[in-house]
Amino acid sequence: MKKILVCLFLFVLLTGCRHKLPEPESMIAEASDQINRPEIIDIRHIVEGRNVKIECIVSGVSFVSSDQNNGKIMLYVDGEKVGEYKTPAFIVKNLEPGTHRLKIEVVNQNNLSYGINRQFLVTIK
């Protein structure tokens, strides 16, 4: 009797696995079309008296005029454009005492934005 049950169990087990297994669902990944758009910006700044030293590291953008992906930086202080820099490091001089919002925007040579901008606050004493 046990042999019959074991044989029946094995028969059911083996015949049940003959059905077609479902295909796994998969997604087809497509390459992004953002080759010319850098994604990362790192800004470091130091307040010294009434001056602010700023260094910008932008992935995918060069500040050498002969490079294809060259760019420049537009600087806004309290919402007003105060400078345009073709170097990744610069000094903002003679800010008035108080708290100021600085905005850095990375643009190409035709002033078209790369879509990269950062804002930060500085306090001048």
Sine and cosine of phi, psi and omega as CSV:
sin_phi,cos_phi,sin_psi,cos_psi,sin_omega,cos_omega
0.00,0.00,-0.67,0.74,0.01,-1.00
-0.90,0.43,-0.60,0.80,0.01,-1.00
-0.90,0.43,-0.63,0.78,0.00,-1.00
-0.92,0.40,-0.69,0.72,0.02,-1.00
-0.90,0.44,-0.66,0.75,0.02,-1.00
-0.91,0.42,-0.69,0.73,0.02,-1.00
-0.90,0.44,-0.67,0.74,0.03,-1.00
-0.89,0.45,-0.68,0.73,0.02,-1.00
-0.88,0.48,-0.72,0.70,0.01,-1.00
-0.91,0.42,-0.63,0.77,0.02,-1.00
-0.88,0.47,-0.72,0.70,0.01,-1.00
-0.91,0.41,-0.67,0.74,-0.01,-1.00
-0.89,0.45,-0.71,0.70,-0.04,-1.00
-0.95,0.30,-0.61,0.79,-0.01,-1.00
-0.98,0.22,-0.43,0.90,0.02,-1.00
-0.95,0.32,-0.37,0.93,-0.04,-1.00
-1.00,0.01,0.08,1.00,-0.05,-1.00
-1.00,0.06,-0.16,0.99,0.00,-1.00
-0.94,0.35,0.46,-0.89,0.00,-1.00
-0.93,0.36,0.78,-0.62,0.02,-1.00
-0.97,0.23,0.56,-0.83,0.00,-1.00
-0.93,0.37,0.54,-0.84,0.05,-1.00
-0.94,0.33,0.66,-0.75,0.05,-1.00
-0.93,0.36,0.62,-0.78,0.05,-1.00
-0.98,0.22,0.71,-0.71,0.01,-1.00
-0.66,-0.75,0.38,-0.93,0.04,-1.00
-0.92,-0.40,0.59,-0.81,0.06,-1.00
-0.99,-0.10,0.89,-0.46,-0.01,-1.00
-1.00,0.09,0.71,-0.70,0.04,-1.00
-0.94,-0.35,0.53,-0.85,0.01,-1.00
-0.93,0.36,0.60,-0.80,0.02,-1.00
-0.98,0.22,0.53,-0.85,0.00,-1.00
-0.98,-0.19,0.70,0.71,-0.02,-1.00
-0.88,-0.48,0.73,0.69,-0.05,-1.00
-0.92,0.40,-0.65,0.76,-0.07,-1.00
-1.00,0.04,0.02,1.00,-0.05,-1.00
-0.95,-0.32,0.94,-0.35,0.04,-1.00
-0.94,0.35,0.38,-0.93,-0.11,-0.99
-0.89,-0.46,-0.36,0.93,-0.18,-0.98
-0.87,-0.50,0.69,-0.72,0.11,-0.99
-0.70,-0.72,0.68,-0.74,0.07,-1.00
-0.81,-0.59,0.84,-0.54,-0.04,-1.00
-0.88,-0.47,0.76,-0.65,0.08,-1.00
-0.84,-0.55,0.66,-0.75,0.01,-1.00
-0.61,-0.79,0.47,-0.88,0.02,-1.00
-0.72,-0.70,0.77,-0.64,0.06,-1.00
-1.00,-0.07,0.82,-0.57,0.06,-1.00
-0.77,-0.64,0.98,-0.20,-0.04,-1.00
0.93,0.38,-0.84,-0.54,0.02,-1.00
-0.98,-0.18,0.17,0.99,-0.01,-1.00
-0.93,-0.36,0.49,-0.87,0.06,-1.00
-0.81,-0.58,0.86,-0.51,0.08,-1.00
-1.00,-0.02,0.78,-0.62,-0.07,-1.00
-0.82,-0.58,0.70,-0.72,0.10,-1.00
-0.79,-0.61,0.77,-0.64,-0.02,-1.00
-0.88,-0.47,0.76,-0.65,0.10,-0.99
-0.89,-0.46,0.91,-0.42,-0.09,-1.00
-0.87,-0.49,0.87,-0.50,0.02,-1.00
-0.95,0.32,0.79,-0.62,0.06,-1.00
1.00,0.02,-0.02,1.00,0.00,-1.00
-0.85,-0.53,0.73,-0.68,0.06,-1.00
-0.95,-0.32,0.51,-0.86,0.05,-1.00
-0.95,-0.30,0.31,0.95,0.10,-0.99
-0.99,-0.10,0.81,-0.58,-0.16,-0.99
-0.90,0.44,-0.35,0.94,-0.03,-1.00
-1.00,0.08,-0.17,0.99,-0.01,-1.00
-0.98,0.17,0.44,-0.90,-0.04,-1.00
-0.94,0.35,-0.69,0.72,-0.02,-1.00
-0.99,-0.10,0.74,0.67,-0.01,-1.00
-0.99,0.17,0.45,-0.89,-0.04,-1.00
-0.55,-0.84,-0.04,-1.00,0.08,-1.00
-0.54,-0.84,0.19,-0.98,-0.10,-1.00
-0.90,-0.43,0.76,-0.65,0.13,-0.99
-0.99,-0.16,0.75,-0.66,-0.01,-1.00
-0.92,-0.40,0.76,-0.65,0.06,-1.00
-0.86,-0.51,0.72,-0.69,0.09,-1.00
-0.89,-0.46,0.86,-0.50,-0.03,-1.00
0.81,0.59,0.64,0.76,0.07,-1.00
0.99,0.10,-0.03,1.00,-0.04,-1.00
-0.93,-0.37,0.76,-0.65,0.00,-1.00
-0.93,0.37,0.82,-0.57,-0.03,-1.00
-0.86,-0.51,-0.18,0.98,-0.02,-1.00
-0.22,-0.98,0.35,-0.93,0.06,-1.00
-0.71,-0.70,0.85,-0.53,-0.11,-0.99
-0.84,-0.54,0.70,-0.71,0.04,-1.00
-0.98,-0.21,0.24,0.97,0.05,-1.00
-0.82,-0.57,0.46,-0.89,-0.03,-1.00
-0.98,0.17,-0.14,0.99,0.03,-1.00
-0.77,-0.64,0.69,-0.72,-0.04,-1.00
-0.37,-0.93,0.17,-0.99,-0.01,-1.00
-0.84,-0.54,0.77,-0.64,0.12,-0.99
-1.00,-0.09,0.88,-0.47,-0.14,-0.99
-0.97,-0.25,0.48,-0.88,0.17,-0.98
0.84,0.54,0.74,0.67,0.11,-0.99
-0.96,0.27,0.57,-0.82,0.03,-1.00
-0.94,0.33,0.49,-0.87,0.07,-1.00
-0.85,0.53,0.59,-0.81,0.00,-1.00
0.78,-0.63,-0.11,-0.99,0.01,-1.00
-0.99,-0.14,0.74,-0.68,-0.04,-1.00
-0.79,-0.61,0.60,-0.80,0.10,-1.00
-0.99,-0.13,0.88,-0.47,0.05,-1.00
-0.97,-0.23,0.71,-0.70,0.05,-1.00
-0.84,-0.54,0.75,-0.66,0.03,-1.00
-0.90,-0.43,0.80,-0.60,0.03,-1.00
-0.82,-0.58,0.75,-0.67,0.01,-1.00
-0.99,-0.12,0.82,-0.57,-0.02,-1.00
-0.79,-0.62,0.26,-0.97,0.09,-1.00
-1.00,0.06,-0.08,-1.00,-0.08,-1.00
-0.93,0.38,-0.30,0.96,0.05,-1.00
-0.99,-0.12,0.26,0.97,0.00,-1.00
0.90,0.43,0.37,0.93,0.12,-0.99
-1.00,0.04,0.77,-0.64,-0.10,-1.00
-0.94,0.35,0.64,-0.77,0.16,-0.99
-0.98,0.17,-0.07,1.00,-0.06,-1.00
0.99,0.14,0.29,0.96,0.00,-1.00
-0.92,-0.40,0.87,-0.50,0.10,-1.00
-0.45,-0.89,0.48,-0.88,0.02,-1.00
-0.65,-0.76,0.51,-0.86,0.06,-1.00
-0.81,-0.58,0.53,-0.85,0.08,-1.00
-0.42,-0.91,0.32,-0.95,-0.01,-1.00
-0.97,-0.25,0.59,-0.81,0.15,-0.99
-0.76,-0.65,0.55,-0.84,0.04,-1.00
-0.89,-0.45,0.85,-0.52,0.02,-1.00
-0.98,-0.21,0.80,-0.60,-0.03,-1.00
-0.99,-0.14,0.00,0.00,0.00,0.00
